Amino acid sequence: MIVGGRVQGVGFRAACCARAQSLGLGGWVRNLPDGSVEVQAEGPTHELGELQRWCGTGLPPAQVHGVSTEPLALTGEDWFEVRR
C-alpha cells in the first residue's frame, strides 16, 4: 500500500506497525521521499483488509488523502517492523 497525505512526522509508522502486529501480519512500513508511507504486509485476507481500512484513516493527527494497493509476491515474513 502507498498511503498519501499528512502521514509523516505524526507517528503513523509506529501506529501502523502496532496495528499490523496486533493483526498477526508480516511485513514492514517505511517513509518515502515524497512524503507518503509505504506498507508491505502479508497474511490472511481478512486481516489485510483490516489493516488497509486502518491505513485509510490512520490516527490523529494524520490526514490520509488516499491509499493505493498493488499485489506483490509473498516474502514469507512472519513479523512486522518499521524500516528506515
LOROFI-640843 format. One record per atom (N, C-alpha, C): x negated, y, z; residue number from 1; residue in one letter. Coordinates in steps of 0.05 Angstrom, whole numbers, plus 5000, padded with zeros to 4 digits. Atoms other than C-alpha are relative to their C-alpha. Layout:
REM residues N
u  v  w  nr  rest
X  Y  Z  NUM  A
...
//
This chain:
REM residues 84
u  v  w  nr  rest
4983  4977  5000  1  M
5000  5000  5000  1  M
4982  5025  5000  1  M
5012  4973  4998  2  I
4979  5072  4989  2  I
5021  5018  5012  2  I
4982  4983  4985  3  V
5012  5119  5039  3  V
4991  5028  4996  3  V
5006  4972  5005  4  G
5014  5192  5018  4  G
5014  5018  5019  4  G
4989  4979  4983  5  G
5029  5255  5056  5  G
4980  5009  5021  5  G
5018  4991  4978  6  R
5001  5282  5121  6  R
4996  4975  5018  6  R
5004  5026  4986  7  V
4973  5215  5146  7  V
4971  4997  5010  7  V
5027  5001  4989  8  Q
4901  5231  5163  8  Q
4997  5020  5022  8  Q
5004  4983  4977  9  G
4880  5261  5229  9  G
5023  5001  5019  9  G
4976  5000  4983  10  V
4945  5243  5263  10  V
5004  4973  5014  10  V
4998  5026  4987  11  G
4930  5173  5290  11  G
5014  4978  4984  11  G
4985  5019  5017  12  F
4963  5137  5231  12  F
4986  4973  4998  12  F
5014  5025  5004  13  R
4909  5085  5221  13  R
5001  4983  5025  13  R
4999  5016  4975  14  A
4906  5064  5294  14  A
5028  4989  5005  14  A
4972  5009  4996  15  A
4982  5060  5299  15  A
5007  4979  4980  15  A
4995  5020  5020  16  C
4986  5022  5234  16  C
4987  4974  5007  16  C
5015  5024  4992  17  C
4934  4973  5258  17  C
5015  4986  5023  17  C
4985  5012  4977  18  A
4972  4962  5324  18  A
5026  4988  4991  18  A
4975  5012  5010  19  R
5037  4951  5286  19  R
4995  4975  4985  19  R
5007  5024  5015  20  A
5005  4902  5238  20  A
4992  4977  5018  20  A
5008  5021  4981  21  Q
4973  4864  5295  21  Q
5024  4989  5015  21  Q
4977  5010  4986  22  S
5039  4860  5332  22  S
5018  4983  4982  22  S
4985  5016  5019  23  L
5070  4830  5269  23  L
4984  4975  4992  23  L
5016  5023  5006  24  G
5014  4779  5264  24  G
4988  5000  4972  24  G
5010  4997  5027  25  L
4988  4805  5197  25  L
4969  5001  5000  25  L
5029  4997  5004  26  G
4917  4802  5170  26  G
4996  5023  4980  26  G
5007  4979  5019  27  G
4882  4857  5132  27  G
4986  5024  5012  27  G
5013  4976  4990  28  W
4859  4928  5142  28  W
5014  5025  4991  28  W
4990  4974  5007  29  V
4875  5002  5138  29  V
4976  5019  5000  29  V
5022  4981  5001  30  R
4829  5059  5117  30  R
5010  5026  4987  30  R
4995  4975  5012  31  N
4829  5132  5097  31  N
4988  5000  4971  31  N
5010  4996  5027  32  L
4820  5151  5023  32  L
4991  5029  4997  32  L
5010  4973  5003  33  P
4783  5213  4999  33  P
5022  5020  4992  33  P
4979  4982  5009  34  D
4847  5243  4970  34  D
5020  5008  5023  34  D
4982  4994  4977  35  G
4880  5247  5040  35  G
5021  4979  5005  35  G
4981  5021  4995  36  S
4922  5185  5033  36  S
4987  4977  5016  36  S
5010  5022  4984  37  V
4915  5120  5072  37  V
5006  4974  4984  37  V
4997  5025  5014  38  E
4905  5051  5041  38  E
5004  4978  5020  38  E
4995  5023  4983  39  V
4934  4989  5074  39  V
5000  4975  4984  39  V
4999  5027  5013  40  Q
4919  4918  5052  40  Q
5007  4981  5022  40  Q
4990  5019  4980  41  A
4959  4867  5090  41  A
5010  4975  4987  41  A
4989  5026  5010  42  E
4978  4794  5083  42  E
5012  4985  5023  42  E
4986  5016  4980  43  G
5024  4748  5119  43  G
5028  4994  4989  43  G
4973  5006  5008  44  P
5097  4727  5118  44  P
5015  5024  4988  44  P
4985  4979  5015  45  T
5143  4766  5071  45  T
5016  5018  5018  45  T
4984  4983  4983  46  H
5189  4790  5126  46  H
4983  5020  5016  46  H
5018  4983  4984  47  E
5132  4817  5169  47  E
4987  5022  4982  47  E
5011  4980  5018  48  L
5101  4851  5108  48  L
5020  5022  4994  48  L
4979  4980  5004  49  G
5167  4885  5095  49  G
5004  5018  5024  49  G
4998  4984  4976  50  E
5170  4908  5167  50  E
4977  5021  5001  50  E
5023  4982  5001  51  L
5100  4939  5160  51  L
5004  5022  4979  51  L
4995  4980  5021  52  Q
5119  4973  5095  52  Q
5021  5020  5009  52  Q
4980  4982  4989  53  R
5182  5002  5128  53  R
4987  5019  5021  53  R
5013  4983  4980  54  W
5139  5027  5186  54  W
4983  5021  4986  54  W
5018  4982  5014  55  C
5089  5058  5138  55  C
5016  5023  4986  55  C
4983  4980  5013  56  G
5147  5095  5105  56  G
5007  5024  5018  56  G
4994  4978  4981  57  T
5157  5137  5168  57  T
4976  5006  5017  57  T
5023  4996  4983  58  G
5094  5127  5209  58  G
5009  5007  5028  58  G
4994  4990  4974  59  L
5095  5162  5276  59  L
4996  5030  5001  59  L
5006  4971  4998  60  P
5099  5235  5296  60  P
4971  5004  5008  60  P
4992  4978  5018  61  P
5064  5279  5274  61  P
4995  4994  4971  61  P
5004  5007  5029  62  A
5052  5241  5208  62  A
5025  5009  4984  62  A
4979  4992  5019  63  Q
5093  5265  5149  63  Q
4995  4984  4974  63  Q
5004  5018  5023  64  V
5097  5208  5098  64  V
5017  5010  4977  64  V
4986  4991  5024  65  H
5115  5230  5028  65  H
5005  4978  4980  65  H
4995  5022  5018  66  G
5114  5162  4996  66  G
4981  4976  5006  66  G
5016  5025  4997  67  V
5089  5090  4997  67  V
5001  4985  4974  67  V
5001  5016  5025  68  S
5067  5054  4934  68  S
4988  4973  5007  68  S
5010  5027  4995  69  T
5054  4980  4933  69  T
4991  4987  4975  69  T
5010  5016  5022  70  E
5016  4932  4889  70  E
4991  4973  5011  70  E
5008  5026  4990  71  P
5009  4857  4899  71  P
4970  4995  4994  71  P
5028  5007  5003  72  L
4937  4833  4908  72  L
4996  4971  5006  72  L
5007  5028  4994  73  A
4903  4766  4913  73  A
4996  4997  5030  73  A
5004  5006  4971  74  L
4902  4735  4983  74  L
4971  4998  5006  74  L
5027  5002  4991  75  T
4838  4740  5022  75  T
4996  4980  5022  75  T
5001  5019  4978  76  G
4855  4693  5079  76  G
4993  5013  5027  76  G
5006  4986  4975  77  E
4841  4746  5132  77  E
5023  4995  5020  77  E
4979  5005  4980  78  D
4877  4729  5197  78  D
4998  5020  5023  78  D
5002  4978  4981  79  W
4860  4794  5235  79  W
5006  5025  4985  79  W
4995  4974  5012  80  F
4876  4866  5223  80  F
4982  5021  5013  80  F
5019  4981  4989  81  E
4827  4923  5231  81  E
5002  5027  4986  81  E
5003  4973  5012  82  V
4814  4997  5218  82  V
4972  5000  4987  82  V
5026  4998  5014  83  R
4760  5007  5166  83  R
4994  5029  4995  83  R
5009  4972  5004  84  R
4719  5070  5156  84  R
4996  5004  4970  84  R
//
